[in-house]
């Protein structure tokens, strides 16, 4: 009888015969991978880049229908000829037109804005000649959008309520994850001084004297 030759692969045979060493190597590689992953620099809040451009136009006294026909449609006609656009949406209301142009990802935001600006320039000949100002072209910067809005209300005097809000603002800004916290609304204290011009002249007092006294809190 002929002897059968069994083919074998050397590294496989070694791995089978030294299974303990293979387990150890696997554990070491896993630990090393976990350590390297933890040390890879990561940004907590990376910028979101979505090439989006707003075209806003103010036309006082125009109805929504006039805004649509006289401004929005001529702008859309020229903007649609731009390559790389993903979606165009528009809104025509009383006195105001807004066209939102969203480009495909991968297009530089400055390039997208320039393309839209060129299209708007071409559309100016079709827009009403009595516009107070040209359409405004602005890119969208998502990094400037707030990630959370907090409304503060209560049955307190307005100055006291604003004080509570300022304390909350300070506490939020102390968090390491927070870049900026803006306070919108609330009353700002001011002092109104009504002077008697004739008595000022008689006493030899100038407006700058009153300003200095107020600034130094002597009055």
Buried (B, 14 or more C-beta within 10 A) or exposed (E): EEEEEEEEEEEEEEEEEEEEEEEEEEEEEEEEEEEEEEEEEEEEEEEEBEBBBBBBBBBEEBBBEBBBEBBBBBBBEBBEEBEEBEEBEBBBEEBBBBBBBBBEEEBEBEEBBBBBBBBBEBBBEEBEEEBEEEBEBEBBEEEEEEEEEEEBEEEEEEEEBBEEBEEBBEEBEEEEEEEEBEEEEEEEEEEEEEEEEEEBEEEEBEEEEBEEEEEEEEE
